[in-house]
């Protein structure tokens, strides 16, 4: 299957909410249709409307997008990212937050401590 050629030479304008959503989507390897399915939307036109800034993002959608892409809602809305948090750290935090039991959280933390010891 042939990939569609990006009409803007592969550059995405991340100065807009829509541009940041598009960048997050493409970086994660989703098509508009796949993202729509992931977010339980009727079709890819909703994603297209978000990405072209034709449609505003609801608070609920903002929450879903930030969880899915492991970024803050603030990043999607304003482009702000804390300098001290890289995407891997954000994902680790997200994983820890999603663990259901204290036992699982403590086990994950212990594993991280072991890796830290090994790294010296």
PyMOL CGO cylinders between C-alpha atoms (Angstrom):
from pymol import cmd
from pymol.cgo import CYLINDER

trace = [
    CYLINDER, 0.00, 0.00, 0.00, 1.36, 3.41, -0.96, 0.3, 1, 1, 1, 1, 1, 1,
    CYLINDER, 1.36, 3.41, -0.96, 1.56, 6.17, 1.63, 0.3, 1, 1, 1, 1, 1, 1,
    CYLINDER, 1.56, 6.17, 1.63, -0.06, 9.48, 0.82, 0.3, 1, 1, 1, 1, 1, 1,
    CYLINDER, -0.06, 9.48, 0.82, 2.37, 12.27, 0.06, 0.3, 1, 1, 1, 1, 1, 1,
    CYLINDER, 2.37, 12.27, 0.06, 2.17, 15.12, 2.55, 0.3, 1, 1, 1, 1, 1, 1,
    CYLINDER, 2.17, 15.12, 2.55, 1.42, 18.28, 0.59, 0.3, 1, 1, 1, 1, 1, 1,
    CYLINDER, 1.42, 18.28, 0.59, 3.37, 20.52, 2.96, 0.3, 1, 1, 1, 1, 1, 1,
    CYLINDER, 3.37, 20.52, 2.96, 6.71, 18.72, 2.51, 0.3, 1, 1, 1, 1, 1, 1,
    CYLINDER, 6.71, 18.72, 2.51, 6.39, 16.83, 5.77, 0.3, 1, 1, 1, 1, 1, 1,
    CYLINDER, 6.39, 16.83, 5.77, 6.42, 19.91, 7.96, 0.3, 1, 1, 1, 1, 1, 1,
    CYLINDER, 6.42, 19.91, 7.96, 3.57, 20.36, 10.39, 0.3, 1, 1, 1, 1, 1, 1,
    CYLINDER, 3.57, 20.36, 10.39, 2.73, 23.76, 11.84, 0.3, 1, 1, 1, 1, 1, 1,
    CYLINDER, 2.73, 23.76, 11.84, 2.81, 23.08, 15.59, 0.3, 1, 1, 1, 1, 1, 1,
    CYLINDER, 2.81, 23.08, 15.59, 1.93, 26.67, 16.51, 0.3, 1, 1, 1, 1, 1, 1,
    CYLINDER, 1.93, 26.67, 16.51, -1.78, 25.79, 16.47, 0.3, 1, 1, 1, 1, 1, 1,
    CYLINDER, -1.78, 25.79, 16.47, -3.85, 23.34, 18.51, 0.3, 1, 1, 1, 1, 1, 1,
    CYLINDER, -3.85, 23.34, 18.51, -4.73, 21.47, 15.32, 0.3, 1, 1, 1, 1, 1, 1,
    CYLINDER, -4.73, 21.47, 15.32, -1.11, 21.32, 14.24, 0.3, 1, 1, 1, 1, 1, 1,
    CYLINDER, -1.11, 21.32, 14.24, -0.04, 19.87, 17.57, 0.3, 1, 1, 1, 1, 1, 1,
    CYLINDER, -0.04, 19.87, 17.57, -2.81, 17.25, 17.38, 0.3, 1, 1, 1, 1, 1, 1,
    CYLINDER, -2.81, 17.25, 17.38, -1.70, 16.34, 13.85, 0.3, 1, 1, 1, 1, 1, 1,
    CYLINDER, -1.70, 16.34, 13.85, 1.94, 16.07, 14.94, 0.3, 1, 1, 1, 1, 1, 1,
    CYLINDER, 1.94, 16.07, 14.94, 1.04, 13.89, 17.92, 0.3, 1, 1, 1, 1, 1, 1,
    CYLINDER, 1.04, 13.89, 17.92, -1.11, 11.69, 15.67, 0.3, 1, 1, 1, 1, 1, 1,
    CYLINDER, -1.11, 11.69, 15.67, 1.52, 11.27, 12.95, 0.3, 1, 1, 1, 1, 1, 1,
    CYLINDER, 1.52, 11.27, 12.95, 4.36, 10.75, 15.46, 0.3, 1, 1, 1, 1, 1, 1,
    CYLINDER, 4.36, 10.75, 15.46, 2.29, 7.95, 17.02, 0.3, 1, 1, 1, 1, 1, 1,
    CYLINDER, 2.29, 7.95, 17.02, 1.72, 6.41, 13.57, 0.3, 1, 1, 1, 1, 1, 1,
    CYLINDER, 1.72, 6.41, 13.57, -2.07, 6.83, 13.46, 0.3, 1, 1, 1, 1, 1, 1,
    CYLINDER, -2.07, 6.83, 13.46, -4.05, 7.71, 10.37, 0.3, 1, 1, 1, 1, 1, 1,
    CYLINDER, -4.05, 7.71, 10.37, -6.95, 10.12, 10.91, 0.3, 1, 1, 1, 1, 1, 1,
    CYLINDER, -6.95, 10.12, 10.91, -9.31, 7.16, 10.62, 0.3, 1, 1, 1, 1, 1, 1,
    CYLINDER, -9.31, 7.16, 10.62, -7.39, 5.07, 13.17, 0.3, 1, 1, 1, 1, 1, 1,
    CYLINDER, -7.39, 5.07, 13.17, -7.34, 7.96, 15.64, 0.3, 1, 1, 1, 1, 1, 1,
    CYLINDER, -7.34, 7.96, 15.64, -11.09, 8.49, 15.18, 0.3, 1, 1, 1, 1, 1, 1,
    CYLINDER, -11.09, 8.49, 15.18, -11.67, 4.80, 16.00, 0.3, 1, 1, 1, 1, 1, 1,
    CYLINDER, -11.67, 4.80, 16.00, -9.36, 5.02, 19.04, 0.3, 1, 1, 1, 1, 1, 1,
    CYLINDER, -9.36, 5.02, 19.04, -11.33, 8.03, 20.31, 0.3, 1, 1, 1, 1, 1, 1,
    CYLINDER, -11.33, 8.03, 20.31, -14.73, 6.45, 19.53, 0.3, 1, 1, 1, 1, 1, 1,
    CYLINDER, -14.73, 6.45, 19.53, -15.63, 9.11, 16.96, 0.3, 1, 1, 1, 1, 1, 1,
    CYLINDER, -15.63, 9.11, 16.96, -17.92, 8.51, 13.99, 0.3, 1, 1, 1, 1, 1, 1,
    CYLINDER, -17.92, 8.51, 13.99, -15.35, 9.16, 11.28, 0.3, 1, 1, 1, 1, 1, 1,
    CYLINDER, -15.35, 9.16, 11.28, -12.07, 10.73, 10.32, 0.3, 1, 1, 1, 1, 1, 1,
    CYLINDER, -12.07, 10.73, 10.32, -13.71, 14.06, 9.43, 0.3, 1, 1, 1, 1, 1, 1,
    CYLINDER, -13.71, 14.06, 9.43, -13.80, 15.00, 13.13, 0.3, 1, 1, 1, 1, 1, 1,
    CYLINDER, -13.80, 15.00, 13.13, -10.01, 14.50, 13.33, 0.3, 1, 1, 1, 1, 1, 1,
    CYLINDER, -10.01, 14.50, 13.33, -9.53, 16.48, 10.12, 0.3, 1, 1, 1, 1, 1, 1,
    CYLINDER, -9.53, 16.48, 10.12, -11.63, 19.31, 11.58, 0.3, 1, 1, 1, 1, 1, 1,
    CYLINDER, -11.63, 19.31, 11.58, -9.52, 19.35, 14.76, 0.3, 1, 1, 1, 1, 1, 1,
    CYLINDER, -9.52, 19.35, 14.76, -6.28, 19.35, 12.76, 0.3, 1, 1, 1, 1, 1, 1,
    CYLINDER, -6.28, 19.35, 12.76, -7.38, 22.21, 10.50, 0.3, 1, 1, 1, 1, 1, 1,
    CYLINDER, -7.38, 22.21, 10.50, -8.68, 24.17, 13.50, 0.3, 1, 1, 1, 1, 1, 1,
    CYLINDER, -8.68, 24.17, 13.50, -12.19, 24.12, 11.97, 0.3, 1, 1, 1, 1, 1, 1,
    CYLINDER, -12.19, 24.12, 11.97, -13.54, 22.56, 15.14, 0.3, 1, 1, 1, 1, 1, 1,
    CYLINDER, -13.54, 22.56, 15.14, -12.64, 23.31, 18.75, 0.3, 1, 1, 1, 1, 1, 1,
    CYLINDER, -12.64, 23.31, 18.75, -11.55, 20.55, 21.10, 0.3, 1, 1, 1, 1, 1, 1,
    CYLINDER, -11.55, 20.55, 21.10, -13.91, 19.84, 24.01, 0.3, 1, 1, 1, 1, 1, 1,
    CYLINDER, -13.91, 19.84, 24.01, -12.55, 19.35, 27.52, 0.3, 1, 1, 1, 1, 1, 1,
    CYLINDER, -12.55, 19.35, 27.52, -13.43, 15.66, 27.31, 0.3, 1, 1, 1, 1, 1, 1,
    CYLINDER, -13.43, 15.66, 27.31, -11.64, 15.25, 23.96, 0.3, 1, 1, 1, 1, 1, 1,
    CYLINDER, -11.64, 15.25, 23.96, -8.66, 17.19, 25.29, 0.3, 1, 1, 1, 1, 1, 1,
    CYLINDER, -8.66, 17.19, 25.29, -8.44, 14.75, 28.21, 0.3, 1, 1, 1, 1, 1, 1,
    CYLINDER, -8.44, 14.75, 28.21, -8.66, 11.74, 25.89, 0.3, 1, 1, 1, 1, 1, 1,
    CYLINDER, -8.66, 11.74, 25.89, -5.98, 13.13, 23.55, 0.3, 1, 1, 1, 1, 1, 1,
    CYLINDER, -5.98, 13.13, 23.55, -3.58, 13.99, 26.36, 0.3, 1, 1, 1, 1, 1, 1,
    CYLINDER, -3.58, 13.99, 26.36, -3.97, 10.51, 27.89, 0.3, 1, 1, 1, 1, 1, 1,
    CYLINDER, -3.97, 10.51, 27.89, -3.57, 8.74, 24.56, 0.3, 1, 1, 1, 1, 1, 1,
    CYLINDER, -3.57, 8.74, 24.56, -0.47, 10.68, 23.54, 0.3, 1, 1, 1, 1, 1, 1,
    CYLINDER, -0.47, 10.68, 23.54, 1.06, 11.00, 27.03, 0.3, 1, 1, 1, 1, 1, 1,
    CYLINDER, 1.06, 11.00, 27.03, 1.22, 14.79, 26.93, 0.3, 1, 1, 1, 1, 1, 1,
    CYLINDER, 1.22, 14.79, 26.93, -0.35, 17.47, 29.08, 0.3, 1, 1, 1, 1, 1, 1,
    CYLINDER, -0.35, 17.47, 29.08, -3.56, 19.17, 28.05, 0.3, 1, 1, 1, 1, 1, 1,
    CYLINDER, -3.56, 19.17, 28.05, -1.53, 22.37, 28.42, 0.3, 1, 1, 1, 1, 1, 1,
    CYLINDER, -1.53, 22.37, 28.42, 0.79, 21.18, 25.64, 0.3, 1, 1, 1, 1, 1, 1,
    CYLINDER, 0.79, 21.18, 25.64, -2.12, 20.54, 23.27, 0.3, 1, 1, 1, 1, 1, 1,
    CYLINDER, -2.12, 20.54, 23.27, -3.75, 23.89, 24.04, 0.3, 1, 1, 1, 1, 1, 1,
    CYLINDER, -3.75, 23.89, 24.04, -0.70, 26.15, 24.36, 0.3, 1, 1, 1, 1, 1, 1,
    CYLINDER, -0.70, 26.15, 24.36, 2.32, 24.21, 23.14, 0.3, 1, 1, 1, 1, 1, 1,
    CYLINDER, 2.32, 24.21, 23.14, 3.85, 24.42, 26.61, 0.3, 1, 1, 1, 1, 1, 1,
    CYLINDER, 3.85, 24.42, 26.61, 6.02, 21.56, 27.77, 0.3, 1, 1, 1, 1, 1, 1,
    CYLINDER, 6.02, 21.56, 27.77, 7.91, 21.49, 31.04, 0.3, 1, 1, 1, 1, 1, 1,
    CYLINDER, 7.91, 21.49, 31.04, 11.63, 21.53, 30.23, 0.3, 1, 1, 1, 1, 1, 1,
    CYLINDER, 11.63, 21.53, 30.23, 12.37, 18.86, 32.81, 0.3, 1, 1, 1, 1, 1, 1,
    CYLINDER, 12.37, 18.86, 32.81, 9.98, 16.21, 31.48, 0.3, 1, 1, 1, 1, 1, 1,
    CYLINDER, 9.98, 16.21, 31.48, 10.83, 14.24, 28.37, 0.3, 1, 1, 1, 1, 1, 1,
    CYLINDER, 10.83, 14.24, 28.37, 8.28, 12.02, 26.62, 0.3, 1, 1, 1, 1, 1, 1,
    CYLINDER, 8.28, 12.02, 26.62, 9.67, 8.85, 28.22, 0.3, 1, 1, 1, 1, 1, 1,
    CYLINDER, 9.67, 8.85, 28.22, 9.29, 10.33, 31.71, 0.3, 1, 1, 1, 1, 1, 1,
    CYLINDER, 9.29, 10.33, 31.71, 5.74, 11.43, 30.83, 0.3, 1, 1, 1, 1, 1, 1,
    CYLINDER, 5.74, 11.43, 30.83, 4.93, 7.91, 29.67, 0.3, 1, 1, 1, 1, 1, 1,
    CYLINDER, 4.93, 7.91, 29.67, 6.40, 6.36, 32.81, 0.3, 1, 1, 1, 1, 1, 1,
    CYLINDER, 6.40, 6.36, 32.81, 4.26, 8.69, 34.94, 0.3, 1, 1, 1, 1, 1, 1,
    CYLINDER, 4.26, 8.69, 34.94, 1.19, 7.79, 32.89, 0.3, 1, 1, 1, 1, 1, 1,
    CYLINDER, 1.19, 7.79, 32.89, 1.86, 4.06, 33.33, 0.3, 1, 1, 1, 1, 1, 1,
    CYLINDER, 1.86, 4.06, 33.33, 2.33, 4.44, 37.09, 0.3, 1, 1, 1, 1, 1, 1,
    CYLINDER, 2.33, 4.44, 37.09, -0.85, 6.52, 37.36, 0.3, 1, 1, 1, 1, 1, 1,
    CYLINDER, -0.85, 6.52, 37.36, -2.81, 3.84, 35.52, 0.3, 1, 1, 1, 1, 1, 1,
    CYLINDER, -2.81, 3.84, 35.52, -1.73, 0.95, 37.74, 0.3, 1, 1, 1, 1, 1, 1,
    CYLINDER, -1.73, 0.95, 37.74, -4.72, -0.14, 39.79, 0.3, 1, 1, 1, 1, 1, 1,
    CYLINDER, -4.72, -0.14, 39.79, -3.24, -1.34, 43.08, 0.3, 1, 1, 1, 1, 1, 1,
    CYLINDER, -3.24, -1.34, 43.08, -0.70, 0.05, 45.52, 0.3, 1, 1, 1, 1, 1, 1,
    CYLINDER, -0.70, 0.05, 45.52, 1.09, -3.29, 45.30, 0.3, 1, 1, 1, 1, 1, 1,
    CYLINDER, 1.09, -3.29, 45.30, 1.53, -2.89, 41.52, 0.3, 1, 1, 1, 1, 1, 1,
    CYLINDER, 1.53, -2.89, 41.52, 2.74, 0.70, 41.96, 0.3, 1, 1, 1, 1, 1, 1,
    CYLINDER, 2.74, 0.70, 41.96, 5.26, -0.33, 44.63, 0.3, 1, 1, 1, 1, 1, 1,
    CYLINDER, 5.26, -0.33, 44.63, 6.49, -3.19, 42.42, 0.3, 1, 1, 1, 1, 1, 1,
    CYLINDER, 6.49, -3.19, 42.42, 6.98, -0.84, 39.46, 0.3, 1, 1, 1, 1, 1, 1,
    CYLINDER, 6.98, -0.84, 39.46, 8.84, 1.65, 41.64, 0.3, 1, 1, 1, 1, 1, 1,
    CYLINDER, 8.84, 1.65, 41.64, 11.08, -1.12, 42.97, 0.3, 1, 1, 1, 1, 1, 1,
    CYLINDER, 11.08, -1.12, 42.97, 11.90, -2.18, 39.39, 0.3, 1, 1, 1, 1, 1, 1,
    CYLINDER, 11.90, -2.18, 39.39, 12.85, 1.41, 38.55, 0.3, 1, 1, 1, 1, 1, 1,
    CYLINDER, 12.85, 1.41, 38.55, 15.09, 1.55, 41.63, 0.3, 1, 1, 1, 1, 1, 1,
    CYLINDER, 15.09, 1.55, 41.63, 16.84, -1.67, 40.53, 0.3, 1, 1, 1, 1, 1, 1,
    CYLINDER, 16.84, -1.67, 40.53, 17.48, -0.19, 37.08, 0.3, 1, 1, 1, 1, 1, 1,
    CYLINDER, 17.48, -0.19, 37.08, 18.83, 2.97, 38.73, 0.3, 1, 1, 1, 1, 1, 1,
    CYLINDER, 18.83, 2.97, 38.73, 21.24, 0.87, 40.83, 0.3, 1, 1, 1, 1, 1, 1,
    CYLINDER, 21.24, 0.87, 40.83, 22.40, -1.07, 37.73, 0.3, 1, 1, 1, 1, 1, 1,
    CYLINDER, 22.40, -1.07, 37.73, 22.99, 2.16, 35.84, 0.3, 1, 1, 1, 1, 1, 1,
    CYLINDER, 22.99, 2.16, 35.84, 25.32, 3.30, 38.64, 0.3, 1, 1, 1, 1, 1, 1,
]
cmd.load_cgo(trace, "trace")
